[in-house]
């Protein structure tokens, strides 16, 4: 897959903050490499889908 697109430290912190907020009874302290790879894969699929469905001929800026 090559280099990850996500900022692993920022995503890891986001996951830990989300678990603290959304699941207060769970003391999650680590995020696995597999979880980060899965998040990165989902981002890649989302970007590919957006590029594939983006209309042609609408300027030089990629817009959602």
C-alpha positions as CSV (number, residue, x, y, z in Angstrom):
1,X,0.0,0.0,0.0
2,X,3.0,2.3,0.4
3,X,3.0,5.3,2.7
4,X,0.0,6.0,4.8
5,X,-2.1,9.1,3.9
6,X,-3.3,9.7,7.5
7,X,-1.3,11.4,10.2
8,X,-1.0,8.4,12.5
9,X,-0.4,10.5,15.7
10,X,-3.4,12.8,15.1
11,X,-5.7,9.8,14.2
12,X,-4.5,7.9,17.2
13,X,-5.2,10.9,19.5
14,X,-8.6,11.4,17.9
15,X,-9.6,7.8,18.5
16,X,-8.4,7.9,22.1
17,X,-10.3,11.2,22.7
18,X,-13.4,9.8,21.0
19,X,-13.4,6.6,23.2
20,X,-13.0,8.8,26.3
21,X,-16.0,10.9,25.3
22,X,-18.3,8.4,23.7
23,X,-17.4,5.3,25.9
24,X,-16.6,6.7,29.4
25,X,-16.6,3.3,31.1
26,X,-13.9,2.0,28.8
27,X,-10.3,2.9,29.5
28,X,-8.8,2.6,26.0
29,X,-5.1,3.6,26.0
30,X,-3.8,2.2,22.7
31,X,-4.8,2.1,19.0
32,X,-3.6,-0.9,17.0
33,X,-1.6,-0.7,13.8
34,X,-4.4,-2.7,12.2
35,X,-7.0,0.0,13.2
36,X,-4.8,2.7,11.7
37,X,-4.4,0.7,8.5
38,X,-8.1,0.2,8.2
39,X,-8.8,3.9,8.7
40,X,-6.2,4.7,6.0
41,X,-7.8,2.2,3.6
42,X,-11.2,3.7,4.1
43,X,-9.8,7.1,3.4
44,X,-8.2,5.9,0.2
45,X,-11.4,4.3,-1.0
46,X,-13.4,7.4,-0.2
47,X,-10.9,9.6,-2.2
48,X,-11.0,7.2,-5.1
49,X,-14.8,7.2,-5.1
50,X,-14.9,11.0,-5.0
51,X,-12.4,11.2,-7.9
52,X,-14.3,8.6,-10.0
53,X,-17.7,10.4,-9.5
54,X,-16.3,13.9,-9.9
55,X,-17.8,15.6,-13.0
56,X,-15.4,16.4,-15.8
57,X,-14.9,19.9,-17.2
58,X,-15.6,21.9,-14.0
59,X,-12.4,23.9,-13.7
60,X,-9.0,23.0,-12.2
61,X,-10.1,22.7,-8.6
62,X,-11.2,19.4,-7.1
63,X,-14.4,20.2,-5.2
64,X,-16.7,17.8,-3.3
